[in-house]
Amino acid sequence: MPEFNVGVEFDVYCSCGAALCNQSTTTDWFRGGRGRALTVEPCTQCLDKAHRAGYDERDGEESHD
């Protein structure tokens, strides 16, 4: 069967607005069929913010946004 392979480039952003292109990878997989996957690592800014909020909550303080 004929097939087209099309390359698509796109930008990836966190909901906070941080660019995640350097934290994203694409993979072609063929196990049980053919497909593609996009893996996005968590935004380091949001991880840091959540980490601080967890400490603040533990200490009974308000978040330091």
N, C-alpha and C positions, 0 to 999 in steps of 0.2 A: 504494500500500500504506500502511496506517495506521502511524504511528510514534510512539513516546514519546520525549521528550527529558527526561532526568532530571538535575538538578543534584546533584552530590555534593561535599561539602566534607570534607577530610581533612587531618590533620597529617602532616608529613614530618620524620623524625628520622634523624640519622647513627647508625651503630653505636656511636659514643662517647657518644651521648645528647644531642648538640647539636640544637636545633631548626633545621630547614632551610626553613621555610615562606617566609621572605623571600628565599631563594636558589632557589626553585622556580617554574617557569612551566608553564602548560598551553597547548596549541595544538590547534585543530581543523584538520585538513587534508583535502583532497578530491582530491588527485592520485592517480589510479588507483583510486579508491574513497573511502570515507569512514572517517575514524578520528580518534583523539585521541592526543596525545602529552604526556608529562610529562618536563620537562627539569629536572634537579637539578644545581646547581653544587656542586663539591666543598666539603666542610666546611673552613672556614678554620682551625679549630683542628687538624684532622688534617693539613692541608697544612703548617702551621707545624711540627708535630711531625715530619713526614716530612722537611722541609727541614733541621731541626736534626739529625735522625738521619743524613742524608746527609753533612752537614759532619763530624759526629763519626766516621762511618765513614771518611771521607777522611783525617781526621787520626789515625785509629787509636785513637780514644777510645771509651768506652762511651757509650750514649745517656743523656741527662740527664732521663729521664722525670720 
